[in-house]
Amino acid sequence: MPNLYTLIIHFSFVIGQQPLQLNSAQYKNVFHEPFSVEQCKYYLSAIRVTGAKGETQTLLQSAHLVDAADTASLTLRFTTSIPAITKISFNIGVRSEERRVGK
């Protein structure tokens, strides 16, 4: 039986050097125009790891919603048989009706 290892992926959000604060903070874009963020959500799928010897393992095939407003969605925990992970790859996307930038 191979050794099993725990991989923890934690997502955090920053704008420039500042941590993201939903609905409260005012940020400035490159033109120094103010903006705020009401929500930050995206889906991850097909999370795959590659080890130092080229071995690969798919850890998550289905979609996982990462939502800045839901702290439980910001940490993913996996068990893997790969001891030295050198690469993590995944698909990222948003639902088509959520792709709007402004109102």
Secondary structure, 3 states (H helix, E strand, C coil): CCCCEEEEEECCCEECCEECCCCCCCEECCCCCEECCCCCEEEEEEEEEEECCCCEEEEECCCEEEECCCHHHHEEEEEECCCCEEEEEEEEECCHHHCCCCC
